[in-house]
Structures are given as C-alpha cells and as structure tokens.
Amino acid sequence: MEKKEVEAYSWIARGSLRRAVIRALEKPRIVSDIYKEAKNYNPLISLNNTSDTLRDFEKMKIATCINPKEKVGRIYKLTLLGEKIRKEL
C-alpha cells in the first residue's frame, strides 16, 4: 500500500461510523440507503453522521458523488482507493 492508502485506511479503521459507511457502500447508493445499511453495522449512526462522513470521504478521494448537481437523491460510490480499503476491512 502507498502512503496515501495507509493513511486513509488508518483514518477509516479508527472510526466506527466511517467503517459502517464504507461497508454500506458496496454499490452506488443514495444517502438514505447508505444510512439504512450502515445502521446494521453501527446502530448509533444518524443520517446526519452519514452525510458528514460521505463529505469527508469525498475530500479524501475515498468516495465520489456521481450526480453532484442534484440537491436530493445524490448517489455516492467508492473510488478505486475506497474499494481497496473496503476489501481490506
């Protein structure tokens, strides 16, 4: 793994909410569906936590929004980096 990958992996591994969100992103999904799936991994997660985590994932190039102009129903998917990390978890 490269340094960037190691840093991103470590950052996700340290956060139970981040781990829940990355596990829920096995395929492209809207935020509410990601939240519902992530709740199976961490019952304490909220919809707001999910949205915040996805924004952080975008900043770190772990996930991307494939329809960013939409105000409602934004679809997120993992980048190659995100998929690598998800497989490792």
Secondary structure, 3 states (H helix, E strand, C coil): CCHHHHHHHHHHHCCHHHHHHHHHCCCCEEHHHHHHHHHHHCCCCCHHHHHHHHHHHHHCCCEEECCCCCCCCCEEEECHHHHHHHHHC
